[in-house]
Amino acid sequence: RGGGEEQCYSRLASSSFQVRSASYMRDGLKVPSPEAAQCLAVELFESTAAVADVAVRRGAPSHTLHRRAAAPLSSVFVVSLVLPAPAGVYQLVMYFGLAQ
């Protein structure tokens, strides 16, 4: 986006993706994906080594996810990818909230 607005991606409706139904092995039927998880935060940072237990460290977004969620959360799913960098690693961390 231009004009000084924050740069971000639009959220996609999960129903726009077709997934295998419970009976897919019998009838080959695909159905719109149900609403499952909401991406609440993404971090990308550089470090000298991979950060273990990245979601519980001081300053991590995991401490404020309940304020970002549209509905109360039953759990949080964290994906952490560690990529080699010239002076250590890049760590990409994605936080997904599962509604109750």
CYANA upper distance limits for C-alpha pairs under 8 A (distance plus 0.5 A):
  1 ARG  CA      5 GLU  CA      6.82
  1 ARG  CA      6 GLU  CA      7.81
  1 ARG  CA      7 GLN  CA      6.30
  1 ARG  CA      8 CYS  CA      8.33
 12 LEU  CA     16 SER  CA      8.03
 13 ALA  CA     17 PHE  CA      8.48
 14 SER  CA     32 PRO  CA      7.99
 14 SER  CA     33 SER  CA      6.06
 14 SER  CA     34 PRO  CA      6.88
 14 SER  CA     35 GLU  CA      6.23
 14 SER  CA     36 ALA  CA      8.36
 15 SER  CA     32 PRO  CA      5.12
 15 SER  CA     33 SER  CA      5.29
 15 SER  CA     34 PRO  CA      6.66
 15 SER  CA     35 GLU  CA      7.69
 16 SER  CA     32 PRO  CA      6.88
 16 SER  CA     33 SER  CA      7.72
 17 PHE  CA     32 PRO  CA      6.22
 17 PHE  CA     33 SER  CA      6.14
 18 GLN  CA     30 LYS  CA      6.26
 18 GLN  CA     31 VAL  CA      5.77
 18 GLN  CA     32 PRO  CA      5.13
 18 GLN  CA     33 SER  CA      6.23
 19 VAL  CA     30 LYS  CA      5.76
 19 VAL  CA     31 VAL  CA      6.05
 19 VAL  CA     32 PRO  CA      6.69
 19 VAL  CA     33 SER  CA      6.12
 20 ARG  CA     24 TYR  CA      6.07
 20 ARG  CA     28 GLY  CA      8.13
 20 ARG  CA     29 LEU  CA      7.00
 20 ARG  CA     30 LYS  CA      5.02
 20 ARG  CA     31 VAL  CA      6.85
 21 SER  CA     29 LEU  CA      6.45
 21 SER  CA     30 LYS  CA      5.75
 21 SER  CA     31 VAL  CA      6.31
 23 SER  CA     27 ASP  CA      6.67
 23 SER  CA     28 GLY  CA      7.80
 23 SER  CA     29 LEU  CA      7.41
 24 TYR  CA     28 GLY  CA      4.82
 24 TYR  CA     29 LEU  CA      5.52
 24 TYR  CA     30 LYS  CA      7.25
 36 ALA  CA     98 LEU  CA      6.93
 36 ALA  CA     99 ALA  CA      8.04
 37 ALA  CA     96 PHE  CA      6.37
 37 ALA  CA     97 GLY  CA      5.97
 37 ALA  CA     98 LEU  CA      5.31
 37 ALA  CA     99 ALA  CA      7.55
 38 GLN  CA     69 ALA  CA      8.20
 38 GLN  CA     96 PHE  CA      5.84
 38 GLN  CA     97 GLY  CA      5.74
 38 GLN  CA     98 LEU  CA      7.19
 39 CYS  CA     94 MET  CA      7.75
 39 CYS  CA     95 TYR  CA      6.46
 39 CYS  CA     96 PHE  CA      4.91
 39 CYS  CA     97 GLY  CA      6.95
 40 LEU  CA     65 LEU  CA      7.05
 40 LEU  CA     68 ARG  CA      6.81
 40 LEU  CA     69 ALA  CA      7.24
 40 LEU  CA     94 MET  CA      8.36
 40 LEU  CA     95 TYR  CA      6.17
 40 LEU  CA     96 PHE  CA      6.09
 40 LEU  CA     97 GLY  CA      7.00
 41 ALA  CA     61 PRO  CA      7.22
 41 ALA  CA     65 LEU  CA      8.21
 41 ALA  CA     94 MET  CA      6.46
 41 ALA  CA     95 TYR  CA      5.70
 41 ALA  CA     96 PHE  CA      7.84
 42 VAL  CA     92 LEU  CA      7.79
 42 VAL  CA     93 VAL  CA      6.17
 42 VAL  CA     94 MET  CA      5.00
 42 VAL  CA     95 TYR  CA      6.80
 43 GLU  CA     91 GLN  CA      8.31
 43 GLU  CA     92 LEU  CA      6.17
 43 GLU  CA     93 VAL  CA      5.59
 43 GLU  CA     94 MET  CA      7.02
 44 LEU  CA     90 TYR  CA      7.40
 44 LEU  CA     91 GLN  CA      6.13
 44 LEU  CA     92 LEU  CA      5.00
 44 LEU  CA     93 VAL  CA      6.95
 45 PHE  CA     90 TYR  CA      6.15
 45 PHE  CA     91 GLN  CA      5.97
 45 PHE  CA     92 LEU  CA      7.28
 46 GLU  CA     85 ALA  CA      8.37
 46 GLU  CA     88 GLY  CA      7.75
 46 GLU  CA     89 VAL  CA      6.23
 46 GLU  CA     90 TYR  CA      4.91
 46 GLU  CA     91 GLN  CA      6.75
 47 SER  CA     51 VAL  CA      8.28
 47 SER  CA     87 ALA  CA      8.41
 47 SER  CA     88 GLY  CA      6.28
 47 SER  CA     89 VAL  CA      5.97
 47 SER  CA     90 TYR  CA      6.85
 47 SER  CA     91 GLN  CA      8.00
 48 THR  CA     87 ALA  CA      6.89
 48 THR  CA     88 GLY  CA      4.63
 48 THR  CA     89 VAL  CA      6.58
 49 ALA  CA     88 GLY  CA      6.08
 49 ALA  CA     89 VAL  CA      6.37
 50 ALA  CA     82 VAL  CA      7.05
 50 ALA  CA     89 VAL  CA      6.94
 50 ALA  CA     90 TYR  CA      8.45
 50 ALA  CA     91 GLN  CA      7.43
 51 VAL  CA     91 GLN  CA      8.44
 53 ASP  CA     57 ARG  CA      7.42
 54 VAL  CA     60 ALA  CA      7.93
 54 VAL  CA     80 SER  CA      8.34
 54 VAL  CA     93 VAL  CA      8.47
 55 ALA  CA     60 ALA  CA      6.35
 55 ALA  CA     61 PRO  CA      8.00
 55 ALA  CA     62 SER  CA      6.34
 55 ALA  CA     78 VAL  CA      7.82
 56 VAL  CA     60 ALA  CA      7.08
 56 VAL  CA     62 SER  CA      7.58
 56 VAL  CA     63 HIS  CA      8.38
 59 GLY  CA     63 HIS  CA      8.17
 61 PRO  CA     65 LEU  CA      6.82
 62 SER  CA     95 TYR  CA      7.77
 64 THR  CA     68 ARG  CA      7.58
 65 LEU  CA     69 ALA  CA      6.87
 65 LEU  CA     97 GLY  CA      8.26
 66 HIS  CA     72 PRO  CA      7.43
 66 HIS  CA     73 LEU  CA      7.33
 69 ALA  CA     73 LEU  CA      7.72
 69 ALA  CA     97 GLY  CA      7.59
 71 ALA  CA     99 ALA  CA      6.64
 71 ALA  CA    100 GLN  CA      8.15
 72 PRO  CA     99 ALA  CA      6.40
 72 PRO  CA    100 GLN  CA      6.62
 73 LEU  CA     97 GLY  CA      6.56
 73 LEU  CA     98 LEU  CA      6.03
 73 LEU  CA     99 ALA  CA      4.95
 73 LEU  CA    100 GLN  CA      5.90
 74 SER  CA     97 GLY  CA      8.20
 74 SER  CA     98 LEU  CA      6.24
 74 SER  CA     99 ALA  CA      5.92
 74 SER  CA    100 GLN  CA      5.07
 75 SER  CA     97 GLY  CA      6.67
 75 SER  CA     98 LEU  CA      5.88
 75 SER  CA     99 ALA  CA      7.81
 75 SER  CA    100 GLN  CA      8.46
 76 VAL  CA     95 TYR  CA      7.32
 76 VAL  CA     96 PHE  CA      6.13
 76 VAL  CA     97 GLY  CA      5.12
 76 VAL  CA     98 LEU  CA      6.51
 77 PHE  CA     95 TYR  CA      6.49
 77 PHE  CA     96 PHE  CA      5.54
 77 PHE  CA     97 GLY  CA      6.84
 77 PHE  CA     98 LEU  CA      8.00
 78 VAL  CA     93 VAL  CA      7.49
 78 VAL  CA     94 MET  CA      6.24
 78 VAL  CA     95 TYR  CA      5.21
 78 VAL  CA     96 PHE  CA      6.75
 79 VAL  CA     93 VAL  CA      6.14
 79 VAL  CA     94 MET  CA      5.65
 79 VAL  CA     95 TYR  CA      7.10
 80 SER  CA     91 GLN  CA      7.33
 80 SER  CA     92 LEU  CA      6.21
 80 SER  CA     93 VAL  CA      4.90
 80 SER  CA     94 MET  CA      6.99
 81 LEU  CA     91 GLN  CA      6.18
 81 LEU  CA     92 LEU  CA      5.59
 81 LEU  CA     93 VAL  CA      6.87
 82 VAL  CA     89 VAL  CA      6.94
 82 VAL  CA     90 TYR  CA      6.36
 82 VAL  CA     91 GLN  CA      5.08
 82 VAL  CA     92 LEU  CA      6.97
 83 LEU  CA     89 VAL  CA      5.98
 83 LEU  CA     90 TYR  CA      5.58
 83 LEU  CA     91 GLN  CA      6.73
 84 PRO  CA     88 GLY  CA      6.88
 84 PRO  CA     89 VAL  CA      5.01
 84 PRO  CA     90 TYR  CA      6.73
 85 ALA  CA     89 VAL  CA      5.03
 85 ALA  CA     90 TYR  CA      6.46
